[in-house]
Amino acid sequence: MRTAIGLAFALAPRSILRRTLRGEQPSASFVLFARTVGIRDTLFGLGLLLASFADDASATRRWLQLWLANEAADILAAGAASRQLGFAGAAAAALPPASLLTADIWALRREEMR
């Protein structure tokens, strides 16, 4: 369920927000927010599904890889919204996931050393 809802928000945030807000036009920053939450929910749901089938330590690595992909997708979504948000707005939106992407890479490297 979470994966399906996340996909809907990731692929068609304006359509969903228009139905939710009724009569209001969602701002570019709100559309970006909805898209990043959708991406996160999609990957979270997929990660949970994959981990539920794992019976070894590789589940941890898969979760880290999925979160790394999530942060990268958030950065791409911020870049794609740069026309609407301007460079400064897009950079501000990309900064938090960029720092988390760094943490994901660090954790993956640490996991490989074990």
C-alpha positions, -999 to 999 in steps of 0.1 A, spaced: 0 0 0 27 24 10 46 18 -23 15 24 -44 7 56 -26 43 67 -28 44 60 -66 12 81 -71 27 111 -53 61 107 -70 47 104 -105 16 127 -103 18 150 -73 -1 179 -90 -30 158 -98 -32 143 -63 -27 177 -46 -54 193 -68 -79 167 -57 -68 170 -21 -67 208 -19 -99 214 -40 -99 247 -57 -63 257 -48 -33 255 -71 -4 238 -53 28 259 -52 60 246 -68 76 240 -34 46 220 -22 47 199 -54 84 192 -48 76 183 -12 49 159 -22 71 143 -49 100 138 -24 76 123 2 62 100 -26 97 89 -36 106 82 0 74 62 6 79 42 -25 114 32 -16 105 26 20 77 3 10 99 -15 -15 127 -18 11 103 -32 37 90 -58 12 125 -69 2 137 -71 38 107 -92 48 120 -119 25 156 -118 37 169 -142 63 205 -129 64 225 -97 71 222 -86 35 188 -70 43 208 -42 61 228 -35 30 197 -34 8 180 -9 31 211 13 30 212 11 -8 175 19 -10 179 49 12 209 61 -8 188 58 -40 160 78 -21 184 106 -13 197 107 -48 162 108 -62 153 137 -38 183 156 -52 172 150 -88 137 161 -79 150 193 -65 171 199 -96 140 192 -118 121 219 -99 148 245 -103 128 264 -129 99 268 -105 119 273 -73 149 291 -87 185 280 -82 186 290 -45 153 272 -37 164 241 -55 198 241 -38 181 245 -4 158 216 -12 187 194 -23 210 202 7 193 179 33 192 148 11 228 155 0 240 154 35 220 122 41 234 107 9 269 112 24 258 94 55 244 65 34 277 62 15 296 62 48 274 35 63 276 13 32 314 15 32 314 7 69 291 -23 63 315 -36 35 344 -36 60 326 -60 83 
